[in-house]
């Protein structure tokens, strides 16, 4: 973690032995080891939390892109349905407005034919 060489550790041990003495040095080493262990666990916990957040954000991005692609597919299907409905409506409108040949060879249109029916219905109601 701290990248210390063996020689550096020996120097720290000798200085600690001279400053603290042989009676208190083992307790001091235990205390320092305890704090170093706590710091390592704290840093590892922090690292894992950061990695989890990064993974969660990557998953959110993936879910978002999946949702966007599904919405795009739904919009494309809806556009196709609307276009086909409009085309069907235009086709049926064109068919209604095309001339219809009567049995006697004359031409009649549906709009005129429906107008005749309406006028007959009004005449029958008024009589």
C-alpha positions as CSV (number, residue, x, y, z in Angstrom):
1,X,0.0,0.0,0.0
2,X,2.7,2.5,0.9
3,X,5.4,0.8,-1.2
4,X,8.1,0.7,1.5
5,X,11.3,-1.3,1.1
6,X,12.7,-3.6,3.7
7,X,15.4,-1.2,4.6
8,X,12.9,1.6,5.3
9,X,10.9,-0.7,7.6
10,X,14.1,-1.6,9.5
11,X,15.0,2.1,9.9
12,X,11.4,2.8,11.2
13,X,11.7,-0.1,13.6
14,X,15.0,1.0,15.0
15,X,13.8,4.6,15.5
16,X,10.6,3.3,17.2
17,X,12.7,1.1,19.5
18,X,14.9,4.0,20.5
19,X,12.0,6.4,21.0
20,X,9.4,4.1,22.6
21,X,11.6,1.5,24.3
22,X,11.3,-2.2,24.2
23,X,8.4,-2.3,26.6
24,X,6.0,-0.1,24.7
25,X,7.0,-0.9,21.1
26,X,4.9,-4.1,20.7
27,X,1.7,-2.2,21.9
28,X,2.5,0.7,19.5
29,X,3.0,-1.7,16.6
30,X,-0.4,-3.4,17.4
31,X,-2.1,0.0,17.6
32,X,-0.5,1.2,14.3
33,X,-1.4,-2.1,12.6
34,X,-5.0,-1.7,13.9
35,X,-5.3,1.8,12.4
36,X,-3.7,0.8,9.1
37,X,-6.1,-2.2,8.8
38,X,-9.1,0.1,9.5
39,X,-7.8,2.6,6.9
40,X,-7.3,-0.2,4.3
41,X,-10.9,-1.5,5.0
42,X,-12.2,2.0,4.7
43,X,-10.5,2.6,1.4
44,X,-11.6,-0.8,0.0
45,X,-15.2,-0.1,1.1
46,X,-15.0,3.3,-0.6
47,X,-13.5,1.8,-3.7
48,X,-16.3,-0.9,-3.9
49,X,-19.0,1.8,-3.4
50,X,-17.5,3.9,-6.2
51,X,-17.3,0.8,-8.5
52,X,-20.9,-0.1,-7.7
53,X,-22.0,3.4,-8.5
54,X,-20.1,3.3,-11.8
55,X,-21.7,-0.1,-12.6
56,X,-25.1,1.2,-11.7
57,X,-24.7,4.3,-13.9
58,X,-23.6,2.1,-16.8
59,X,-26.6,-0.1,-16.3
60,X,-28.9,3.0,-16.2
61,X,-27.3,4.2,-19.4
62,X,-27.9,0.7,-21.0
63,X,-31.5,0.6,-19.7
64,X,-32.1,4.1,-21.1
65,X,-30.7,3.2,-24.5
66,X,-32.8,0.0,-24.5
67,X,-35.9,2.0,-23.6
68,X,-35.2,4.6,-26.3
69,X,-34.7,1.9,-28.9
70,X,-38.0,0.2,-27.9
71,X,-39.8,3.6,-28.1
72,X,-38.2,4.2,-31.6
73,X,-39.5,0.8,-32.7
74,X,-42.9,1.5,-31.3
75,X,-43.0,4.9,-33.1
76,X,-41.9,3.3,-36.3
77,X,-44.7,0.7,-36.1
78,X,-47.2,3.4,-35.2
79,X,-46.1,5.5,-38.1
80,X,-46.5,2.5,-40.4
81,X,-50.0,1.8,-39.1
82,X,-51.0,5.5,-39.5
83,X,-49.6,5.6,-43.0
84,X,-51.4,2.4,-44.0
85,X,-54.6,3.7,-42.4
86,X,-54.3,7.0,-44.3
87,X,-53.6,5.1,-47.6
88,X,-56.6,2.9,-47.0
89,X,-58.8,5.9,-46.3
90,X,-57.5,7.6,-49.5
91,X,-58.1,4.5,-51.5
92,X,-61.6,4.1,-50.2
93,X,-62.3,7.8,-50.9
94,X,-61.0,7.4,-54.4
95,X,-63.2,4.4,-54.9
96,X,-66.3,6.3,-53.7
97,X,-65.6,9.2,-56.1
98,X,-65.0,7.0,-59.2
99,X,-67.8,7.0,-61.7
100,X,-70.2,4.0,-61.5
101,X,-71.8,2.7,-64.7
102,X,-75.5,2.0,-64.5
103,X,-77.3,-0.8,-66.3
104,X,-78.5,1.5,-69.1
105,X,-75.0,2.5,-70.1
106,X,-75.0,5.9,-68.4
107,X,-72.5,7.0,-65.8
108,X,-73.4,7.9,-62.3
109,X,-71.2,8.8,-59.3
110,X,-71.7,7.6,-55.8
111,X,-71.9,11.2,-54.5
112,X,-74.7,11.9,-56.9
113,X,-76.4,8.6,-56.1
114,X,-76.3,9.3,-52.4
115,X,-77.6,12.8,-53.0
116,X,-80.5,11.3,-54.9
117,X,-81.3,9.0,-52.0
118,X,-81.2,11.9,-49.6
119,X,-83.6,14.0,-51.7
120,X,-86.0,11.0,-52.1
121,X,-85.9,10.5,-48.3
122,X,-86.7,14.2,-47.8
123,X,-89.5,14.1,-50.3
124,X,-91.0,11.1,-48.7
125,X,-90.9,12.7,-45.3
126,X,-92.5,16.0,-46.5
127,X,-95.4,14.1,-48.2
